[in-house]
Amino acid sequence: MRNFITGDVRLDALVDAKGRVKSVEVLVGPSQLRQAAIDAIKQYQYAPATRGTRPVDSHVTVTIKFWYNP
């Protein structure tokens, strides 16, 4: 906020069979906001994907918006 940097950070996250984020890759976004987006998504908890009735690892694409409205 100090530098009034705004924008979207798009991430690819690997979600494990328990719904936790295992790894994150930044796809696009302002470099100054990337670490904050990674830190935020690592706190997310997802319902795991399933194959049949069995939970499996899966990828999700997430966009985190950083917008400053004075």
PDB file of N, CA, C and O in Angstrom:
ATOM      1  N   MET A   1       0.813  -1.194   0.000  1.00  0.00           N
ATOM      2  CA  MET A   1       0.000   0.000   0.000  1.00  0.00           C
ATOM      3  C   MET A   1       0.860   1.262   0.000  1.00  0.00           C
ATOM      4  O   MET A   1       0.467   2.291  -0.550  1.00  0.00           O
ATOM      5  N   ARG A   2       2.023   1.175   0.615  1.00  0.00           N
ATOM      6  CA  ARG A   2       2.876   2.357   0.670  1.00  0.00           C
ATOM      7  C   ARG A   2       3.230   2.874  -0.722  1.00  0.00           C
ATOM      8  O   ARG A   2       3.324   4.084  -0.927  1.00  0.00           O
ATOM      9  N   ASN A   3       3.424   1.977  -1.669  1.00  0.00           N
ATOM     10  CA  ASN A   3       3.811   2.372  -3.020  1.00  0.00           C
ATOM     11  C   ASN A   3       2.634   2.400  -3.980  1.00  0.00           C
ATOM     12  O   ASN A   3       2.821   2.623  -5.176  1.00  0.00           O
ATOM     13  N   PHE A   4       1.425   2.178  -3.480  1.00  0.00           N
ATOM     14  CA  PHE A   4       0.210   2.194  -4.283  1.00  0.00           C
ATOM     15  C   PHE A   4       0.273   1.210  -5.443  1.00  0.00           C
ATOM     16  O   PHE A   4      -0.207   1.502  -6.538  1.00  0.00           O
ATOM     17  N   ILE A   5       0.866   0.041  -5.203  1.00  0.00           N
ATOM     18  CA  ILE A   5       0.957  -0.990  -6.230  1.00  0.00           C
ATOM     19  C   ILE A   5      -0.325  -1.812  -6.192  1.00  0.00           C
ATOM     20  O   ILE A   5      -0.719  -2.320  -5.143  1.00  0.00           O
ATOM     21  N   THR A   6      -0.962  -1.935  -7.335  1.00  0.00           N
ATOM     22  CA  THR A   6      -2.181  -2.726  -7.419  1.00  0.00           C
ATOM     23  C   THR A   6      -2.052  -3.700  -8.576  1.00  0.00           C
ATOM     24  O   THR A   6      -1.196  -3.536  -9.446  1.00  0.00           O
ATOM     25  N   GLY A   7      -2.900  -4.706  -8.582  1.00  0.00           N
ATOM     26  CA  GLY A   7      -2.916  -5.653  -9.690  1.00  0.00           C
ATOM     27  C   GLY A   7      -3.363  -7.022  -9.241  1.00  0.00           C
ATOM     28  O   GLY A   7      -3.667  -7.251  -8.071  1.00  0.00           O
ATOM     29  N   ASP A   8      -3.395  -7.920 -10.193  1.00  0.00           N
ATOM     30  CA  ASP A   8      -3.781  -9.303  -9.953  1.00  0.00           C
ATOM     31  C   ASP A   8      -2.552 -10.197 -10.031  1.00  0.00           C
ATOM     32  O   ASP A   8      -1.670  -9.992 -10.865  1.00  0.00           O
ATOM     33  N   VAL A   9      -2.508 -11.189  -9.152  1.00  0.00           N
ATOM     34  CA  VAL A   9      -1.462 -12.202  -9.207  1.00  0.00           C
ATOM     35  C   VAL A   9      -2.155 -13.528  -9.463  1.00  0.00           C
ATOM     36  O   VAL A   9      -3.002 -13.952  -8.676  1.00  0.00           O
ATOM     37  N   ARG A  10      -1.801 -14.184 -10.556  1.00  0.00           N
ATOM     38  CA  ARG A  10      -2.384 -15.489 -10.898  1.00  0.00           C
ATOM     39  C   ARG A  10      -1.393 -16.582 -10.525  1.00  0.00           C
ATOM     40  O   ARG A  10      -0.213 -16.521 -10.871  1.00  0.00           O
ATOM     41  N   LEU A  11      -1.899 -17.582  -9.813  1.00  0.00           N
ATOM     42  CA  LEU A  11      -1.062 -18.652  -9.280  1.00  0.00           C
ATOM     43  C   LEU A  11      -1.587 -20.008  -9.721  1.00  0.00           C
ATOM     44  O   LEU A  11      -2.784 -20.185  -9.945  1.00  0.00           O
ATOM     45  N   ASP A  12      -0.678 -20.956  -9.840  1.00  0.00           N
ATOM     46  CA  ASP A  12      -1.035 -22.361 -10.018  1.00  0.00           C
ATOM     47  C   ASP A  12      -0.635 -23.058  -8.727  1.00  0.00           C
ATOM     48  O   ASP A  12       0.530 -23.013  -8.332  1.00  0.00           O
ATOM     49  N   ALA A  13      -1.599 -23.705  -8.064  1.00  0.00           N
ATOM     50  CA  ALA A  13      -1.317 -24.366  -6.794  1.00  0.00           C
ATOM     51  C   ALA A  13      -1.609 -25.856  -6.907  1.00  0.00           C
ATOM     52  O   ALA A  13      -2.596 -26.263  -7.521  1.00  0.00           O
ATOM     53  N   LEU A  14      -0.746 -26.654  -6.314  1.00  0.00           N
ATOM     54  CA  LEU A  14      -0.972 -28.097  -6.216  1.00  0.00           C
ATOM     55  C   LEU A  14      -1.629 -28.357  -4.868  1.00  0.00           C
ATOM     56  O   LEU A  14      -1.055 -28.076  -3.816  1.00  0.00           O
ATOM     57  N   VAL A  15      -2.847 -28.899  -4.917  1.00  0.00           N
ATOM     58  CA  VAL A  15      -3.613 -29.207  -3.710  1.00  0.00           C
ATOM     59  C   VAL A  15      -3.533 -30.707  -3.489  1.00  0.00           C
ATOM     60  O   VAL A  15      -3.829 -31.490  -4.391  1.00  0.00           O
ATOM     61  N   ASP A  16      -3.130 -31.112  -2.276  1.00  0.00           N
ATOM     62  CA  ASP A  16      -2.981 -32.545  -2.003  1.00  0.00           C
ATOM     63  C   ASP A  16      -4.327 -33.200  -1.691  1.00  0.00           C
ATOM     64  O   ASP A  16      -5.359 -32.531  -1.660  1.00  0.00           O
ATOM     65  N   ALA A  17      -4.306 -34.492  -1.463  1.00  0.00           N
ATOM     66  CA  ALA A  17      -5.524 -35.270  -1.243  1.00  0.00           C
ATOM     67  C   ALA A  17      -6.220 -34.914   0.067  1.00  0.00           C
ATOM     68  O   ALA A  17      -7.351 -35.342   0.299  1.00  0.00           O
ATOM     69  N   LYS A  18      -5.561 -34.139   0.924  1.00  0.00           N
ATOM     70  CA  LYS A  18      -6.188 -33.690   2.167  1.00  0.00           C
ATOM     71  C   LYS A  18      -6.700 -32.251   2.057  1.00  0.00           C
ATOM     72  O   LYS A  18      -7.251 -31.713   3.017  1.00  0.00           O
ATOM     73  N   GLY A  19      -6.518 -31.625   0.880  1.00  0.00           N
ATOM     74  CA  GLY A  19      -7.016 -30.279   0.659  1.00  0.00           C
ATOM     75  C   GLY A  19      -6.042 -29.172   1.001  1.00  0.00           C
ATOM     76  O   GLY A  19      -6.406 -27.997   0.960  1.00  0.00           O
ATOM     77  N   ARG A  20      -4.809 -29.522   1.336  1.00  0.00           N
ATOM     78  CA  ARG A  20      -3.792 -28.520   1.665  1.00  0.00           C
ATOM     79  C   ARG A  20      -2.977 -28.146   0.433  1.00  0.00           C
ATOM     80  O   ARG A  20      -2.750 -28.976  -0.448  1.00  0.00           O
ATOM     81  N   VAL A  21      -2.543 -26.900   0.379  1.00  0.00           N
ATOM     82  CA  VAL A  21      -1.708 -26.431  -0.728  1.00  0.00           C
ATOM     83  C   VAL A  21      -0.288 -26.932  -0.488  1.00  0.00           C
ATOM     84  O   VAL A  21       0.341 -26.598   0.516  1.00  0.00           O
ATOM     85  N   LYS A  22       0.210 -27.748  -1.436  1.00  0.00           N
ATOM     86  CA  LYS A  22       1.558 -28.317  -1.308  1.00  0.00           C
ATOM     87  C   LYS A  22       2.614 -27.444  -1.961  1.00  0.00           C
ATOM     88  O   LYS A  22       3.696 -27.255  -1.406  1.00  0.00           O
ATOM     89  N   SER A  23       2.305 -26.909  -3.144  1.00  0.00           N
ATOM     90  CA  SER A  23       3.275 -26.067  -3.843  1.00  0.00           C
ATOM     91  C   SER A  23       2.537 -25.008  -4.652  1.00  0.00           C
ATOM     92  O   SER A  23       1.368 -25.163  -5.005  1.00  0.00           O
ATOM     93  N   VAL A  24       3.261 -23.929  -4.933  1.00  0.00           N
ATOM     94  CA  VAL A  24       2.669 -22.787  -5.629  1.00  0.00           C
ATOM     95  C   VAL A  24       3.643 -22.288  -6.679  1.00  0.00           C
ATOM     96  O   VAL A  24       4.848 -22.211  -6.439  1.00  0.00           O
ATOM     97  N   GLU A  25       3.114 -21.952  -7.845  1.00  0.00           N
ATOM     98  CA  GLU A  25       3.912 -21.326  -8.900  1.00  0.00           C
ATOM     99  C   GLU A  25       3.191 -20.065  -9.357  1.00  0.00           C
ATOM    100  O   GLU A  25       1.999 -20.102  -9.661  1.00  0.00           O
ATOM    101  N   VAL A  26       3.913 -18.952  -9.406  1.00  0.00           N
ATOM    102  CA  VAL A  26       3.336 -17.699  -9.887  1.00  0.00           C
ATOM    103  C   VAL A  26       3.296 -17.744 -11.403  1.00  0.00           C
ATOM    104  O   VAL A  26       4.306 -18.016 -12.052  1.00  0.00           O
ATOM    105  N   LEU A  27       2.120 -17.476 -11.967  1.00  0.00           N
ATOM    106  CA  LEU A  27       1.986 -17.456 -13.422  1.00  0.00           C
ATOM    107  C   LEU A  27       2.199 -16.042 -13.964  1.00  0.00           C
ATOM    108  O   LEU A  27       2.967 -15.849 -14.906  1.00  0.00           O
ATOM    109  N   VAL A  28       1.528 -15.061 -13.379  1.00  0.00           N
ATOM    110  CA  VAL A  28       1.695 -13.656 -13.774  1.00  0.00           C
ATOM    111  C   VAL A  28       1.343 -12.763 -12.596  1.00  0.00           C
ATOM    112  O   VAL A  28       0.639 -13.174 -11.673  1.00  0.00           O
ATOM    113  N   GLY A  29       1.838 -11.550 -12.642  1.00  0.00           N
ATOM    114  CA  GLY A  29       1.494 -10.559 -11.630  1.00  0.00           C
ATOM    115  C   GLY A  29       2.676  -9.678 -11.295  1.00  0.00           C
ATOM    116  O   GLY A  29       3.822 -10.026 -11.579  1.00  0.00           O
ATOM    117  N   PRO A  30       2.394  -8.524 -10.685  1.00  0.00           N
ATOM    118  CA  PRO A  30       3.464  -7.600 -10.301  1.00  0.00           C
ATOM    119  C   PRO A  30       4.446  -8.262  -9.332  1.00  0.00           C
ATOM    120  O   PRO A  30       4.035  -8.910  -8.370  1.00  0.00           O
ATOM    121  N   SER A  31       5.716  -8.097  -9.588  1.00  0.00           N
ATOM    122  CA  SER A  31       6.733  -8.774  -8.781  1.00  0.00           C
ATOM    123  C   SER A  31       6.670  -8.382  -7.303  1.00  0.00           C
ATOM    124  O   SER A  31       7.000  -9.192  -6.438  1.00  0.00           O
ATOM    125  N   GLN A  32       6.256  -7.166  -7.009  1.00  0.00           N
ATOM    126  CA  GLN A  32       6.198  -6.710  -5.622  1.00  0.00           C
ATOM    127  C   GLN A  32       5.074  -7.384  -4.841  1.00  0.00           C
ATOM    128  O   GLN A  32       5.097  -7.370  -3.610  1.00  0.00           O
ATOM    129  N   LEU A  33       4.100  -7.968  -5.518  1.00  0.00           N
ATOM    130  CA  LEU A  33       2.941  -8.577  -4.853  1.00  0.00           C
ATOM    131  C   LEU A  33       3.001 -10.104  -4.835  1.00  0.00           C
ATOM    132  O   LEU A  33       2.175 -10.749  -4.189  1.00  0.00           O
ATOM    133  N   ARG A  34       3.946 -10.670  -5.521  1.00  0.00           N
ATOM    134  CA  ARG A  34       3.983 -12.136  -5.669  1.00  0.00           C
ATOM    135  C   ARG A  34       4.146 -12.872  -4.351  1.00  0.00           C
ATOM    136  O   ARG A  34       3.425 -13.839  -4.106  1.00  0.00           O
ATOM    137  N   GLN A  35       5.066 -12.450  -3.496  1.00  0.00           N
ATOM    138  CA  GLN A  35       5.288 -13.159  -2.238  1.00  0.00           C
ATOM    139  C   GLN A  35       4.065 -13.071  -1.330  1.00  0.00           C
ATOM    140  O   GLN A  35       3.724 -14.043  -0.655  1.00  0.00           O
ATOM    141  N   ALA A  36       3.408 -11.924  -1.308  1.00  0.00           N
ATOM    142  CA  ALA A  36       2.192 -11.775  -0.498  1.00  0.00           C
ATOM    143  C   ALA A  36       1.099 -12.718  -0.994  1.00  0.00           C
ATOM    144  O   ALA A  36       0.364 -13.291  -0.190  1.00  0.00           O
ATOM    145  N   ALA A  37       0.987 -12.883  -2.314  1.00  0.00           N
ATOM    146  CA  ALA A  37      -0.002 -13.799  -2.878  1.00  0.00           C
ATOM    147  C   ALA A  37       0.333 -15.243  -2.513  1.00  0.00           C
ATOM    148  O   ALA A  37      -0.561 -16.014  -2.166  1.00  0.00           O
ATOM    149  N   ILE A  38       1.602 -15.616  -2.586  1.00  0.00           N
ATOM    150  CA  ILE A  38       2.025 -16.974  -2.211  1.00  0.00           C
ATOM    151  C   ILE A  38       1.717 -17.231  -0.744  1.00  0.00           C
ATOM    152  O   ILE A  38       1.191 -18.288  -0.394  1.00  0.00           O
ATOM    153  N   ASP A  39       2.041 -16.272   0.114  1.00  0.00           N
ATOM    154  CA  ASP A  39       1.772 -16.431   1.546  1.00  0.00           C
ATOM    155  C   ASP A  39       0.279 -16.595   1.806  1.00  0.00           C
ATOM    156  O   ASP A  39      -0.125 -17.390   2.654  1.00  0.00           O
ATOM    157  N   ALA A  40      -0.537 -15.843   1.073  1.00  0.00           N
ATOM    158  CA  ALA A  40      -1.995 -15.930   1.258  1.00  0.00           C
ATOM    159  C   ALA A  40      -2.532 -17.286   0.830  1.00  0.00           C
ATOM    160  O   ALA A  40      -3.306 -17.900   1.564  1.00  0.00           O
ATOM    161  N   ILE A  41      -2.138 -17.764  -0.342  1.00  0.00           N
ATOM    162  CA  ILE A  41      -2.710 -19.018  -0.840  1.00  0.00           C
ATOM    163  C   ILE A  41      -2.268 -20.218  -0.003  1.00  0.00           C
ATOM    164  O   ILE A  41      -2.989 -21.213   0.072  1.00  0.00           O
ATOM    165  N   LYS A  42      -1.111 -20.141   0.617  1.00  0.00           N
ATOM    166  CA  LYS A  42      -0.658 -21.249   1.465  1.00  0.00           C
ATOM    167  C   LYS A  42      -1.543 -21.420   2.699  1.00  0.00           C
ATOM    168  O   LYS A  42      -1.491 -22.459   3.356  1.00  0.00           O
ATOM    169  N   GLN A  43      -2.345 -20.422   3.016  1.00  0.00           N
ATOM    170  CA  GLN A  43      -3.265 -20.511   4.148  1.00  0.00           C
ATOM    171  C   GLN A  43      -4.619 -21.101   3.748  1.00  0.00           C
ATOM    172  O   GLN A  43      -5.422 -21.432   4.620  1.00  0.00           O
ATOM    173  N   TYR A  44      -4.883 -21.237   2.454  1.00  0.00           N
ATOM    174  CA  TYR A  44      -6.158 -21.752   1.975  1.00  0.00           C
ATOM    175  C   TYR A  44      -6.314 -23.227   2.323  1.00  0.00           C
ATOM    176  O   TYR A  44      -5.331 -23.962   2.419  1.00  0.00           O
ATOM    177  N   GLN A  45      -7.544 -23.644   2.508  1.00  0.00           N
ATOM    178  CA  GLN A  45      -7.885 -25.053   2.688  1.00  0.00           C
ATOM    179  C   GLN A  45      -8.969 -25.366   1.656  1.00  0.00           C
ATOM    180  O   GLN A  45      -9.989 -24.679   1.597  1.00  0.00           O
ATOM    181  N   TYR A  46      -8.753 -26.386   0.858  1.00  0.00           N
ATOM    182  CA  TYR A  46      -9.682 -26.763  -0.199  1.00  0.00           C
ATOM    183  C   TYR A  46     -10.338 -28.098   0.105  1.00  0.00           C
ATOM    184  O   TYR A  46      -9.810 -28.895   0.881  1.00  0.00           O
ATOM    185  N   ALA A  47     -11.481 -28.339  -0.502  1.00  0.00           N
ATOM    186  CA  ALA A  47     -12.039 -29.685  -0.535  1.00  0.00           C
ATOM    187  C   ALA A  47     -11.229 -30.414  -1.603  1.00  0.00           C
ATOM    188  O   ALA A  47     -11.103 -29.905  -2.717  1.00  0.00           O
ATOM    189  N   PRO A  48     -10.680 -31.580  -1.302  1.00  0.00           N
ATOM    190  CA  PRO A  48      -9.830 -32.252  -2.284  1.00  0.00           C
ATOM    191  C   PRO A  48     -10.625 -32.716  -3.503  1.00  0.00           C
ATOM    192  O   PRO A  48     -11.817 -33.008  -3.416  1.00  0.00           O
ATOM    193  N   ALA A  49      -9.937 -32.774  -4.633  1.00  0.00           N
ATOM    194  CA  ALA A  49     -10.538 -33.350  -5.834  1.00  0.00           C
ATOM    195  C   ALA A  49     -10.686 -34.846  -5.610  1.00  0.00           C
ATOM    196  O   ALA A  49      -9.991 -35.434  -4.781  1.00  0.00           O
ATOM    197  N   THR A  50     -11.587 -35.446  -6.347  1.00  0.00           N
ATOM    198  CA  THR A  50     -11.780 -36.892  -6.210  1.00  0.00           C
ATOM    199  C   THR A  50     -11.757 -37.563  -7.569  1.00  0.00           C
ATOM    200  O   THR A  50     -12.130 -36.978  -8.586  1.00  0.00           O
ATOM    201  N   ARG A  51     -11.320 -38.772  -7.556  1.00  0.00           N
ATOM    202  CA  ARG A  51     -11.394 -39.643  -8.726  1.00  0.00           C
ATOM    203  C   ARG A  51     -12.203 -40.837  -8.255  1.00  0.00           C
ATOM    204  O   ARG A  51     -11.732 -41.658  -7.467  1.00  0.00           O
ATOM    205  N   GLY A  52     -13.437 -40.919  -8.755  1.00  0.00           N
ATOM    206  CA  GLY A  52     -14.356 -41.895  -8.199  1.00  0.00           C
ATOM    207  C   GLY A  52     -14.730 -41.406  -6.807  1.00  0.00           C
ATOM    208  O   GLY A  52     -15.311 -40.331  -6.654  1.00  0.00           O
ATOM    209  N   THR A  53     -14.403 -42.184  -5.812  1.00  0.00           N
ATOM    210  CA  THR A  53     -14.651 -41.761  -4.429  1.00  0.00           C
ATOM    211  C   THR A  53     -13.363 -41.474  -3.675  1.00  0.00           C
ATOM    212  O   THR A  53     -13.394 -41.130  -2.493  1.00  0.00           O
ATOM    213  N   ARG A  54     -12.236 -41.614  -4.354  1.00  0.00           N
ATOM    214  CA  ARG A  54     -10.929 -41.461  -3.713  1.00  0.00           C
ATOM    215  C   ARG A  54     -10.385 -40.043  -3.879  1.00  0.00           C
ATOM    216  O   ARG A  54     -10.345 -39.543  -5.003  1.00  0.00           O
ATOM    217  N   PRO A  55      -9.957 -39.367  -2.779  1.00  0.00           N
ATOM    218  CA  PRO A  55      -9.343 -38.037  -2.924  1.00  0.00           C
ATOM    219  C   PRO A  55      -7.982 -38.135  -3.618  1.00  0.00           C
ATOM    220  O   PRO A  55      -7.213 -39.063  -3.369  1.00  0.00           O
ATOM    221  N   VAL A  56      -7.698 -37.166  -4.490  1.00  0.00           N
ATOM    222  CA  VAL A  56      -6.438 -37.155  -5.247  1.00  0.00           C
ATOM    223  C   VAL A  56      -5.857 -35.740  -5.269  1.00  0.00           C
ATOM    224  O   VAL A  56      -6.566 -34.760  -5.038  1.00  0.00           O
ATOM    225  N   ASP A  57      -4.556 -35.653  -5.550  1.00  0.00           N
ATOM    226  CA  ASP A  57      -3.897 -34.359  -5.743  1.00  0.00           C
ATOM    227  C   ASP A  57      -4.437 -33.714  -7.014  1.00  0.00           C
ATOM    228  O   ASP A  57      -4.797 -34.414  -7.960  1.00  0.00           O
ATOM    229  N   SER A  58      -4.496 -32.387  -7.041  1.00  0.00           N
ATOM    230  CA  SER A  58      -4.966 -31.687  -8.234  1.00  0.00           C
ATOM    231  C   SER A  58      -4.374 -30.281  -8.266  1.00  0.00           C
ATOM    232  O   SER A  58      -3.866 -29.784  -7.261  1.00  0.00           O
ATOM    233  N   HIS A  59      -4.447 -29.655  -9.425  1.00  0.00           N
ATOM    234  CA  HIS A  59      -3.989 -28.280  -9.600  1.00  0.00           C
ATOM    235  C   HIS A  59      -5.195 -27.356  -9.662  1.00  0.00           C
ATOM    236  O   HIS A  59      -6.236 -27.708 -10.217  1.00  0.00           O
ATOM    237  N   VAL A  60      -5.041 -26.166  -9.083  1.00  0.00           N
ATOM    238  CA  VAL A  60      -6.045 -25.116  -9.215  1.00  0.00           C
ATOM    239  C   VAL A  60      -5.332 -23.842  -9.635  1.00  0.00           C
ATOM    240  O   VAL A  60      -4.182 -23.610  -9.262  1.00  0.00           O
ATOM    241  N   THR A  61      -6.013 -23.031 -10.402  1.00  0.00           N
ATOM    242  CA  THR A  61      -5.502 -21.718 -10.780  1.00  0.00           C
ATOM    243  C   THR A  61      -6.300 -20.691  -9.993  1.00  0.00           C
ATOM    244  O   THR A  61      -7.531 -20.691 -10.021  1.00  0.00           O
ATOM    245  N   VAL A  62      -5.588 -19.815  -9.288  1.00  0.00           N
ATOM    246  CA  VAL A  62      -6.216 -18.831  -8.408  1.00  0.00           C
ATOM    247  C   VAL A  62      -5.709 -17.448  -8.782  1.00  0.00           C
ATOM    248  O   VAL A  62      -4.520 -17.260  -9.041  1.00  0.00           O
ATOM    249  N   THR A  63      -6.616 -16.486  -8.810  1.00  0.00           N
ATOM    250  CA  THR A  63      -6.232 -15.088  -9.013  1.00  0.00           C
ATOM    251  C   THR A  63      -6.498 -14.338  -7.720  1.00  0.00           C
ATOM    252  O   THR A  63      -7.618 -14.339  -7.211  1.00  0.00           O
ATOM    253  N   ILE A  64      -5.469 -13.701  -7.196  1.00  0.00           N
ATOM    254  CA  ILE A  64      -5.596 -12.882  -5.996  1.00  0.00           C
ATOM    255  C   ILE A  64      -5.480 -11.426  -6.432  1.00  0.00           C
ATOM    256  O   ILE A  64      -4.516 -11.034  -7.089  1.00  0.00           O
ATOM    257  N   LYS A  65      -6.475 -10.637  -6.056  1.00  0.00           N
ATOM    258  CA  LYS A  65      -6.538  -9.238  -6.476  1.00  0.00           C
ATOM    259  C   LYS A  65      -6.021  -8.337  -5.356  1.00  0.00           C
ATOM    260  O   LYS A  65      -6.437  -8.454  -4.203  1.00  0.00           O
ATOM    261  N   PHE A  66      -5.118  -7.450  -5.713  1.00  0.00           N
ATOM    262  CA  PHE A  66      -4.590  -6.440  -4.809  1.00  0.00           C
ATOM    263  C   PHE A  66      -4.985  -5.080  -5.384  1.00  0.00           C
ATOM    264  O   PHE A  66      -4.382  -4.613  -6.350  1.00  0.00           O
ATOM    265  N   TRP A  67      -5.984  -4.455  -4.798  1.00  0.00           N
ATOM    266  CA  TRP A  67      -6.440  -3.163  -5.307  1.00  0.00           C
ATOM    267  C   TRP A  67      -6.512  -2.163  -4.178  1.00  0.00           C
ATOM    268  O   TRP A  67      -7.061  -2.454  -3.115  1.00  0.00           O
ATOM    269  N   TYR A  68      -5.972  -1.007  -4.399  1.00  0.00           N
ATOM    270  CA  TYR A  68      -5.973   0.070  -3.424  1.00  0.00           C
ATOM    271  C   TYR A  68      -7.054   1.056  -3.807  1.00  0.00           C
ATOM    272  O   TYR A  68      -7.034   1.610  -4.906  1.00  0.00           O
ATOM    273  N   ASN A  69      -8.008   1.281  -2.899  1.00  0.00           N
ATOM    274  CA  ASN A  69      -9.057   2.285  -3.106  1.00  0.00           C
ATOM    275  C   ASN A  69      -8.935   3.333  -2.009  1.00  0.00           C
ATOM    276  O   ASN A  69      -9.338   3.083  -0.873  1.00  0.00           O
ATOM    277  N   PRO A  70      -8.390   4.495  -2.326  1.00  0.00           N
ATOM    278  CA  PRO A  70      -8.219   5.534  -1.286  1.00  0.00           C
ATOM    279  C   PRO A  70      -9.541   6.056  -0.764  1.00  0.00           C
ATOM    280  O   PRO A  70      -9.561   6.926   0.107  1.00  0.00           O
TER     281      PRO A  70
END
